[in-house]
Amino acid sequence: MTATKKPFADIKAIRETQDVVRNQPELGKVTFKIKGQANGGLAIATQTGPLIQNGQADNARDGKFSLISDEPVSLLGTDTGASPAEYVLQALAGCYTVTLASMAASKGIDLSGLELDLGFDIDLNGFLGLDETVRKGAQAINVDVKLTSDAANREQLEELVRELPNNSPIHDTLANPVKIAARLV
C-alpha cells in the first residue's frame, strides 16, 4: 500500500445534509444499484447503476465504476478479481472510513491518519456442504483500526472505535438480519 492520506469529512456539509433530511425525511431513503454479468468461470463483471433517492434515479453513477469478482485459483476461480469476501471487507472498510471521518468531524477531532486491517474467517466445510453444522458464511470478521491524530488523545480515538458498531450502516447490515430477496426474472 502507498502512504496514507489524511481522512476528513466536511462538518458543515454533514450538518447541511442532516438539516435537509430532517426537513424532508423522504430524501433519506436511498437505493444503491449494481448490475452484473457472468465473466467466465466463477467470475462476474459488475457496474454501478443509478442511485435512487426518493424514487428518483440519478444516472450520474450508472456504469461509472466497474468491478470484477472472482475466486483465487486455490478456491476454484481464475483469480481475475477480488473475491466476494474481499468485497465484503472492502465495503466494511469503506463504510468504517466514512463513519470514522464523520464522527471525528462531529467531535472536532482532526485525524491525521486511518488504517484498517480486516479479516474474513470462513470454514468451507459449510459452503461445500460437508458439515451441516457449519454456517456457509463468515465465522468472524475482525478489524484492526489504527487512528492517528496530532490533537486527540488515545481515549478519544478509542471512543471513536467503540462507537463504530452503532454508527456504520455496513456494520449494521452485516451484524443484523436483513431481508434479501432473489428472484428469477
N, C-alpha and C positions, 0 to 999 in steps of 0.2 A: 504494500500500500504506500501511497505517497504521503507527504506531510499533511497533517490535519489542518483544516481551515477553521476559523472561528465560527462556532454556531451562534445564531442570533435570530430573534423574532422581533418584529416591529410592534411594540406595545400599543402604539397609537392605532395601528391598523387592526390589531386584535380587538381593542375596545370599540372601534367603529363597527367592526363586524358583529360583535356582541350586541351593540345597540340596534343594528339593522335587524338581526334575527329576533331580538327581544320584541321589537315593534312589529315584525312580520314573521311569526314563528314558522309559517309555511316555507319560508326561504331556507330554513334549516334542514329540510328534507331533500337529501341529495342521493343520487344513484350513480355509482361509477360503473362503467360498462367496459367489457373487453370481448373480443371475438377471436376464436381460434380455429385453426385448420391443421389436420394431421400433416406432419412434415417428415414422414418415413420412420419406420420402426416405432419406437416409443416416444418420439419427439412430436412436439406441437409448436407451431408458429402462431403467435398471437399479436394483435394490435389493439391499442386503446380505442375505445369507442367514444361516443359523445358523453358529456357529463350532463346528467338530467337533474335540474333543480326546479322545484315547484312545478313539475310537469313539463317544463320547457327544456328542449335539447340545446346545449351549447356544443356546436360541432367543431370548435377550435381544436379539441383534443382528438377528434375522430381520425384514427390512423397516424397520429403524430409519433407514437412510440411503438416499437416492435420488440417483442421478447421471444426467445426460443427456450423451450423447456425440454429436457431430455434426462436420461439417467446415465450415470457413469457406466463404463463398459462392464465393470465387475457386478453391476446390478442389471445387466441385460440390455443396456442402452448403447448408444453410439457416441455419447459424450459430446454432443453438438451444442449444448447449452447448460445453464444451471438446472439443477434438479428441482422438482416441485417442492421438496423440503427446504432447499436453499431459498426458493422464492418466498416461502412462508417466513423464513428467518429475515429475508430482505424486507418484507412487509412490516414485520415487527420492529426491525432496526430503523426503518424509515419513520414509522409512527413514533417510536421512542425519541427519535431526534426532534421531530416536530413538537412532541409533548414536552420534552425537557427544555427545549429552547423557549417555548411559550410560557411554561411555568416559571422558568428563571426570569424571563422578562417581566412577568406579572409580579414577581417578588423583588424586582430591582436588582437581580443578581446578573452580573456581567460574566458570562462564561468565556474562557479563552480556548478551551478545547473539550472535545467529546469523542470518546472512542468506545465502541461496543464490540464484544467478542461473544458470539452466540453459538449455541449448540442444540441440535435436534436429535434426541436419542430415540431410536425406533428398534423394535425387535421384529425382524422379518418373519419370524415364526407365525405371527398373527396374520400379516398380509398374504403370505404364501399358503395360508390355510393349514398349516402344520400343527398348530396348537390353538384350539378354540378358546382357551382361557386367556390368551394374549390379545390385547386390543390391536387393531390394524393400524392405528395412528401412533402419534408420538407418545412415548412413555414419559418424557420430560423435555422441556425447553429451558435451557439455562442461559442467562445473560450476565456477563460481567461488564459493569459500567465504569468507565474512567472519566471523571469530570475534572477539569481544572479551571481555576478562577484566581485572578490576582487579588480579588477583594473578598470573596466569600470564604468562610472557614469550612472545615470538614463537616461539622454538624449541619450546616446549611445545605451542603451538597448531598449528604446522606438523606436529609429530609426530602429533597427532590426525587431521589431514587425510591424512597419509601412511598411517595405519592404516585409514582408511575402507574401501578395497577388500577388506581381509582380514576385516572385521567386519560389513559391511552385507549382509543377506540379499537385498535387492532388487538391489544392485550385483552380487552373485554370480549372481543369476538372469539378469540382463541380459548379463553378461560371459561366461558359460559355457553350453554347451548344456544344455537341459533338455527332458525328454520332454513333448511336448504332444500330446494325442490329441483329435481332433474326430470325433464320430460322429453319424450321423442316428438320432434316437430316435423 
